[in-house]
Structure formats: C-alpha cells, structure tokens
Amino acid sequence: FQSESRKTFIGEPYERVMAYFYRGILYWMDGEPDNARACFRSGQFIDSDLDNKEYSADYVLLEYLDALASAKLAGDPSD
C-alpha cells in the first residue's frame, strides 16, 4: 500500500482494474466494443505488477472479454 497523496489515481491496483472492467462492460452494453476492448486491455495492463512481479494477470476474465471484443470487431481473438 502507498500513501494516497502520492497516487495519480486514488485507489489500489485492484480497484483500478475493476474500474476498467466495469467501464468496459458499460461500453459493451452501449454497443461500443472498440472502447470496451480498450478498457479490458487497460485493465490487464494495470493488473500486471511490473515492480514486484507478484500477482500479475490475476483477472483472466479480462483476457476472455478482450478476445470476445476482438472477435466482435472481426479481429483475430487468438492472440
């Protein structure tokens, strides 16, 4: 945990991941799969712990939703 005054976004990493997840779901419901995919990918990036190399990529649901949005956009969901 870090001091709240030092953070750009007030909240812990898991809170930021869930904010991107919920925002992606809202974009998906509004019929904007490109913005939803961007949110899911941003959530995956936030979830990767680059400093300590611990607990990275815990939210596998974000990867599935990213692939689903890519398939919806006629992209290649296999990557």
C-alpha positions as CSV (number, residue, x, y, z in Angstrom):
1,F,0.0,0.0,0.0
2,Q,1.1,3.5,-0.7
3,S,0.2,6.9,0.6
4,E,-2.9,8.2,-1.1
5,S,-1.4,11.7,-1.7
6,R,1.3,10.3,-3.9
7,K,-1.0,8.5,-6.3
8,T,-2.4,9.8,-9.6
9,F,-5.5,7.7,-9.3
10,I,-6.7,7.3,-5.7
11,G,-7.1,3.6,-5.1
12,E,-5.2,0.4,-5.0
13,P,-4.4,-1.6,-8.2
14,Y,-7.3,-4.0,-7.9
15,E,-9.7,-1.0,-7.6
16,R,-8.3,0.4,-10.8
17,V,-8.6,-2.9,-12.6
18,M,-12.3,-3.2,-11.5
19,A,-12.9,0.4,-12.6
20,Y,-11.7,-0.5,-16.1
21,F,-13.7,-3.8,-16.0
22,Y,-16.9,-2.0,-15.2
23,R,-16.3,0.8,-17.6
24,G,-15.6,-1.8,-20.4
25,I,-18.9,-3.6,-19.5
26,L,-20.7,-0.3,-19.8
27,Y,-19.1,0.4,-23.2
28,W,-20.1,-3.1,-24.3
29,M,-23.7,-2.5,-23.3
30,D,-23.7,0.8,-25.2
31,G,-22.7,-1.0,-28.4
32,E,-19.1,0.2,-28.4
33,P,-16.9,-2.9,-28.5
34,D,-13.8,-1.0,-29.5
35,N,-13.9,1.2,-26.4
36,A,-14.8,-1.9,-24.3
37,R,-11.7,-3.7,-25.7
38,A,-9.5,-0.8,-24.8
39,C,-10.8,-0.8,-21.3
40,F,-10.2,-4.5,-20.9
41,R,-6.7,-4.2,-22.2
42,S,-6.0,-1.2,-19.9
43,G,-7.3,-3.4,-17.0
44,Q,-4.9,-6.1,-18.0
45,F,-2.0,-3.6,-18.1
46,I,-2.9,-2.2,-14.7
47,D,-3.1,-5.7,-13.3
48,S,0.4,-6.6,-14.4
49,D,2.7,-5.9,-11.5
50,L,5.8,-4.6,-13.2
51,D,7.6,-3.6,-10.0
52,N,7.4,-6.7,-7.8
53,K,6.5,-9.3,-10.4
54,E,3.8,-10.7,-8.0
55,Y,0.2,-11.4,-8.6
56,S,0.4,-10.4,-12.3
57,A,-2.6,-11.1,-14.6
58,D,-5.0,-12.4,-11.9
59,Y,-8.1,-11.4,-13.8
60,V,-8.3,-13.9,-16.6
61,L,-11.8,-12.6,-17.3
62,L,-10.3,-9.5,-18.8
63,E,-8.4,-11.6,-21.4
64,Y,-11.6,-13.5,-22.4
65,L,-13.5,-10.3,-22.8
66,D,-10.7,-8.8,-24.8
67,A,-10.8,-11.8,-27.2
68,L,-14.6,-11.6,-27.4
69,A,-14.4,-7.9,-28.3
70,S,-11.7,-8.6,-30.9
71,A,-13.9,-11.3,-32.4
72,K,-16.8,-8.9,-32.5
73,L,-14.7,-6.4,-34.3
74,A,-13.7,-9.0,-36.9
75,G,-10.2,-9.2,-35.5
76,D,-8.0,-12.2,-34.5
77,P,-9.0,-13.2,-31.0
78,S,-6.4,-15.9,-30.7
79,D,-3.6,-13.6,-29.6
